[in-house]
Amino acid sequence: MSWFIEQPGFIGLLQILLDITILIALFLFFFLARRQSFPPGTNDVFLSFEKIIEETRSIGREFDANLQERQDLIQQILTKLEQKVQEAQRVSERLDELLKEQPAVIENQDKLPLNSDHKKVLLLFQKGMDAKAIAKRLQKPIGEIELILDIQRLSSDR
């Protein structure tokens, strides 16, 4: 039963059925009122029914608007979550690439002099920094850093 209540279409259908039932009751009441004379105050009852119908419609419209707003929010959250998952996958793939390159850098760095700029470049690259960040940190031209990294890759491929 709770599944039916949670469905927006079911609630809308239920609202329409209730409205139709109330309209039929009012129609019968008016029809009978013409045939018979009702005591004073009957008009107040009719006005009360009309007020109830209008309030029911207003509540239905507010409910539909609220439901649509929540659906939009959920869709926005799902979109952002999907973007974050894709970003995490890209970072994971990049990390895998770096881990594949890392053993070659470690193996060949022992061949370089202890205090050389080449070793500093390779150590920073091993820590995950890119050529631009290494160049900025060591205050060297980016071309020189890229050349060192390319030579290291070529020598590790042999």
C-alpha positions in Angstrom: 0.0 0.0 0.0 2.8 2.4 0.8 4.2 2.0 -2.7 1.0 3.4 -4.2 1.1 6.4 -1.8 4.7 7.3 -2.8 3.9 7.4 -6.5 3.0 10.9 -7.7 0.7 9.6 -10.4 -1.4 7.6 -7.9 -1.7 10.6 -5.6 -2.8 12.8 -8.4 -5.4 10.2 -9.5 -6.6 9.9 -6.0 -7.0 13.7 -5.8 -9.0 13.8 -9.0 -11.3 11.0 -7.8 -11.9 12.8 -4.6 -12.7 16.0 -6.5 -15.1 14.2 -8.8 -16.8 12.6 -5.8 -17.3 15.9 -4.1 -18.5 17.5 -7.3 -21.1 14.7 -7.8 -22.2 15.2 -4.2 -22.6 18.9 -4.7 -24.5 18.4 -8.0 -26.9 16.0 -6.3 -27.3 18.4 -3.4 -28.1 21.3 -5.7 -30.4 19.1 -7.8 -32.3 18.0 -4.7 -32.3 21.6 -3.4 -34.3 22.8 -6.4 -36.9 20.2 -5.9 -37.3 20.7 -2.2 -37.0 23.7 -0.1 -34.1 23.6 2.3 -33.9 25.4 5.6 -31.9 28.6 5.8 -28.2 28.2 6.1 -28.0 25.6 3.3 -26.3 28.1 1.2 -23.5 28.3 3.8 -23.0 24.5 3.4 -22.6 25.0 -0.3 -20.1 27.7 0.2 -18.2 25.5 2.7 -18.1 22.7 0.1 -16.7 25.1 -2.5 -14.1 26.3 -0.1 -13.0 22.7 0.7 -12.7 21.9 -3.0 -10.6 25.0 -3.7 -8.4 24.2 -0.7 -7.9 20.7 -1.9 -6.9 21.9 -5.3 -4.5 24.4 -3.8 -2.9 21.7 -1.7 -2.6 19.4 -4.7 -0.8 22.1 -6.8 1.6 22.8 -3.9 2.3 19.1 -3.5 3.0 18.7 -7.2 5.3 21.8 -7.2 7.2 20.5 -4.1 7.6 17.0 -5.7 8.9 18.5 -9.0 11.4 20.6 -7.0 12.7 17.6 -5.2 13.0 15.6 -8.4 15.1 18.5 -9.9 17.3 18.6 -6.9 17.9 14.8 -7.0 18.7 15.0 -10.7 21.3 17.8 -10.0 22.9 15.8 -7.2 23.1 12.7 -9.4 24.7 14.7 -12.2 27.3 16.2 -9.9 28.0 12.8 -8.4 28.5 11.3 -11.8 31.0 14.0 -12.6 32.9 13.3 -9.4 33.0 9.6 -10.2 34.4 10.3 -13.7 37.0 12.7 -12.2 38.0 10.0 -9.7 38.4 7.5 -12.5 40.6 9.9 -14.4 42.8 10.5 -11.3 43.0 6.7 -10.7 44.1 6.1 -14.3 46.7 8.8 -14.0 47.9 7.3 -10.7 48.2 3.9 -12.4 50.3 5.5 -15.1 52.6 7.1 -12.6 53.0 3.9 -10.7 54.0 2.1 -13.9 56.6 4.8 -14.6 57.9 4.9 -11.0 60.0 1.7 -11.0 62.0 2.8 -14.0 62.8 6.1 -12.4 63.8 4.4 -9.2 66.1 1.9 -10.9 68.0 4.4 -13.0 68.3 7.2 -10.5 71.2 5.4 -8.8 73.4 6.0 -11.9 73.3 9.8 -11.4 75.5 11.8 -9.1 74.0 12.3 -5.6 73.5 16.1 -5.7 72.7 16.6 -9.4 69.7 18.5 -10.7 68.8 15.4 -12.6 68.3 13.4 -9.4 66.2 16.2 -7.9 64.0 16.3 -11.0 63.5 12.5 -10.9 62.7 12.5 -7.2 60.1 15.3 -7.6 58.6 13.5 -10.6 58.5 10.3 -8.5 56.5 12.2 -5.9 53.9 13.0 -8.5 54.8 16.5 -9.6 54.5 17.3 -13.3 57.2 19.0 -15.4 55.7 22.5 -14.9 55.7 22.3 -11.1 59.2 20.8 -11.0 60.5 23.6 -13.2 58.9 26.2 -11.0 60.2 24.6 -7.8 63.8 24.2 -9.1 63.7 27.5 -11.0 64.7 25.8 -14.2 63.3 26.1 -17.7 60.4 23.7 -18.4 62.2 22.5 -21.5 65.2 21.3 -19.5 62.9 19.5 -17.1 61.0 17.8 -19.9 64.3 16.8 -21.6 65.5 15.2 -18.4 62.3 13.3 -17.9 62.3 12.2 -21.6 65.9 11.0 -21.5 65.0 9.1 -18.3 62.0 7.4 -20.0 64.1 6.5 -23.1 66.9 5.0 -21.0 64.4 3.1 -18.9 62.8 1.6 -22.0 66.0 -0.1 -23.0 
